[in-house]
Structure formats: structure tokens, C-alpha cells
Amino acid sequence: MTTADRWTRAVREQLGLGRLLPLGGPRDGAWIAERAAREVLLAAARGVSGVRPGDLRVGLADPEVTHEPAVPPPPGALPPGPLRVTADFAATAGLAAEPLPATAARLRAALADAAAERLGLAVPDVDLRVTGLLDAAPSTAPGRDPRPPDPDAGQGPGHADADAGRIAGVALAVPGVARLTGVLGRPVHVTEPLQRERALPRRHVRVELAVDADHRAVEVARQVRAAVSEVLPDRPSVAVVVTAVD
């Protein structure tokens, strides 16, 4: 990892975004902030009766089993590959409670389903750890972590140049895009190709956004990538970073 990547990762951690997780497969060119994925997964866990979720993390299932992304990744992003959800939880105990393995199975299924159907994460592994026993069933009322600030979200990317403004307009028109965000910098970041840089033979666009909770995140990202690539005559490569699920 380069010094720039380490600095970018440190800034993300300070903002509470966590790691950038691969969204979909190697050809999808999309990533999602761990914080955004965590909120969706914790909401699913809170809906499981008899469970009080605790710490939850998402990371690569095996750092040795990864793939080259189809587009340049955001700085410090995890490469595409199978992911593992690791979660702690407390469960209801007592004569009337179901056995812990059954509770864990329901929780595991809920997390796997939310990861795949709500987000589009490749999560073959869900590791659970029981950290406590409860005398009474916990409340299943949903809860959300405070949303991190979007430093540039208010001004939008149109101030930078005409192309950024066109990209922003096209992205916002895609169903499921709630808003553009600026947590990692500008909502639309355009990188010009360098003749000496073979790894970037054409312009590259990175779009940062939030998706509506009633849309599958990876599908929204795919549609944004297609729309942005088509709106510009040079057909740049496009990456999408989902920083929130509203």
C-alpha cells in the first residue's frame, strides 16, 4: 500500500466510513463504505427476534483470493473478492427460549440475505460469536448510527467544470440515487490520462453517492456507471463509491 493509500484510509477511518468494500464482482467497478454496509446489516440483525447485535465488521474472506478490478479502484479500496461478515450478538436465554444454534442460524440467514439482496455483496461466510445471554427479548426497534458529514455535498460537483456537472446530472437521474456525497472529496472526480501511464489509457471518473434503501445498491451502481460512461463522448472508465444507504 502506498503512502497516499495509507493516508486516504486513515482519513476514512476518522470520518467513520471504514474500509471501502467491493460491491458486486470484479467487473462491476463499484465499492461501498463499510459504515454504510454495516448499518444495513445491523438493521437486518435487529429484526431477528431474540437477538441483540453487537460489533459487526466486513472484510475480505481470504486476502489471497482476490481479483483485479475492471476499473481503477479508489485509493486504499479492498480488491474484489469474497467477503466475510463477523458479528457479535447477545441472545435470549431461558426455558422458553430456542436453542442458541437455532437463533444463530436465523441471524446468519438474515445477514447473508441482507448482504446479497439489499446491497449486492459477495458474502459466502458469516461468522458469529455469542457475547451474552439476555433474560428478556431485546427491542427490535431499528437504530441508525449518526450520518457522517458530506463536506462537499451542498455545493455539488458542477462548480468544477462542465463535464463534472453533466456527470452529476446524469448520476442523479438514475433511479435509486438519493444524493451525491462528498465525504472522500469531490462528489465527481475526473482523472485525465497520462501518456506515460499505461495503467490509465483513458479518462477515469469516480462518482460518490448515497442510494435509496429500497433499491439494491449494486444495481444502482451499475446503472450509474453505464449512464455516466455514455454521456461523455470519450466513454471514460467509471467507478462508483456508495458512502451511504438512506
N, C-alpha and C positions, 0 to 999 in steps of 0.2 A: 504494500500500500504506500502511495506517495505521501509526501508531507501535506500536499493540498488535500488529499483524501482524508488524512487524519484530522486536519483542521475542520473540514466540512462535517465529518462525523461528530466531532466534539461540539460543533455549533448545533447540530440536530439534537444531540442529547440534551444540551442546555435548554433548547426550546421544547423539549418533551416529546419530540416526534419519534425518537428511537431510530432503529435501523430502517433502511429502505428495502422492503421485501419484494422479490419478483412476483408480479401479478400475471397469472396465466403461464404460458410456456415461453420458450426462447424466442419465438417469432412474434410474440405479442408486443414487445417493446414497451412494457409498462411496469411500473413499480408502485407500491403503496407504503405509506409510512406505518411503521409498526404500531404507533399510537392509534391510528385510525382502524387498523385491523383489530387491535386489542379491544377497542370499545365495542365493535360489532360482536366479537366473540364473547366478551363478558356479558353483554345484553342477552345473548343466547343462553349462557350459563345461568343467569339469574332466572330465566324462565323454567329451569328444571326444578321440579318440586323436591324439597328435602335437601337442597344444596345451597351453600353459601360460598361463592367463588372467592378465591384469594388472588395471589400473584399469578400472572399469566404472561408468558413470553412466546415469541415466534421466531424461529431461526432455521437455518439450513439443517436438514436431517443428517446429511453427511457432506461436509465441506469438500470431500474428494469427488463427489458425484454432482458436478455442475455442468452447465452448458454455456457456450458463447452466445451472448445476446445478438439479436439481428441488427440492433442499432447501438450507437454509443450510449452506455449507461450513465446515469447521473453520478457525480463524484462520490465514491465510497459506497455505492449501492451493492447489495449482495447479488451475485450472479444467479441466473435462472437455475432452478433445481428443486428437488423435493424438499418440503418444509416439515418441521416438527413443531407442534404446539405442546408446550409444557405448562401445566396448570396445577395449582394447589386448590384444595377445597375442603370445607367442613361439611359434614353430613349429619342428618338427624339420626339419633340412636334411640334404642329402647325396644320394648317388647313388640310395639306396634309398627316399628319401622322395618322397611325392607332390608335385606342383607346389603352390606356395603358393595359387593361386586355388582349387584343389580343397579344400584344407584350410580356407580362409576360407569357402567355400560350406557346408561341413559345420558349421562353427562358427556361421555366420549362421542356418542352419536350426535348429540346436539351441536357440539363444537365442530365436528367434521362436516356436518351438513351446512352450518353457517359459513365455514371457510370456503366450501365449494360452491354453494348455491347463492349466497349473499355477496361474496367477494370474487371468487374465481381463483382462490389459492390452491396450489397443489400440496395437499396435506395428507400423506398416507399414514403419518404417525401422530398419535395424541397420547402423550404421557401424563398420567395423573398421579397426584400424591395427596393422601388424606392427611390433613394437618390438625383436625379437631373433630370432636363429636358434639352435637347440639342436643339439648333437651327438648327443644321445640322447633318446629319447622320455621325456617327463616322467611322473611318477607320476600316476595318475588317482584316487588316494585322496581321498575327499571331505574338505573342510575347512569350518569354520564360524568366523565372527567371534564373539568373546565377546558374549553377550546383554546388552543394556543393562539396568540395574536397573529394576524396576517399583516406584516409590515407594509406591503405594497398593494394590498388588495383594494384599498379605497381608491387609489389613483389609476389603477388598471395599467396595462402594458401599452395602450395606444399612444402614450406620450413619447415613446422611444422612437418609432419610425412607422412608416405606412404598413410595411409587411407585418409587424407585430400587431398593429391594430386590426388588420384583416384576419390574422390568425385568431386573435381574441374573439372577434365577432363570430367566426365560423365555429370555434370551440363552444362558445356559449349557446349556440343554436342547436347543439346536439342534445337530443332527449336524455335526461339523466344528469346533465351537468348543472350543479346547483350554483356554482360561482367559480371564478378564478381566484387562486390564492397566491400569496407572495411570501410564504414562510421561508423558502430557501433562497429567495432573491426576487427577481422579476417574475411575474406570472408567465410571461413568454420570453424564453431565452433563445436567441438565434446565434449560432456559431458559424462563422464563414469558413469555407475550406481553405487550407493552405497547400500550395503546390508541392511543398516538400513533405507534407504529411499524408502518407499513403492511407493511413487508417481513417481519414476523413476526406474522401474524394468529392463530396458534395456538401451543400449546406445542411446543417442539422438543427432541428427545432426541438426544444423541450417545453412542454406545456404543463403547468402545475394547476391543479383544480380540486374541487370538492364534488362528490357525487351525491345525488339524492339517495336516501336509504331504501327507497322502493325500486331501485334499479341495481342490477348486478354490476359491480364495479368494473370487472374485466371487459364486459360488453361495451360499457360506456367508453372505456379507454380505447378499445379497438375502433369504435366509430369516430372518435376524435382524431385518432391517428390517420384514418382514411380521409376524413374531411379536410384536415389541415394539409396533408400531402397533395391533395387535388386542387386546393385553392391557389397554390403558387405555381407558376409556370415551370420552375426548375425541379419540381417534385422532390423536395428535400426529404431526408430521413426524419422521422418524428419519434420522440419518446414522450410518454405521459407519466406524470407523477401524481398520484392521488394522495392528498395530505389530510383529507377529512371525509367522513361519511355523515351527511346532515340528515 
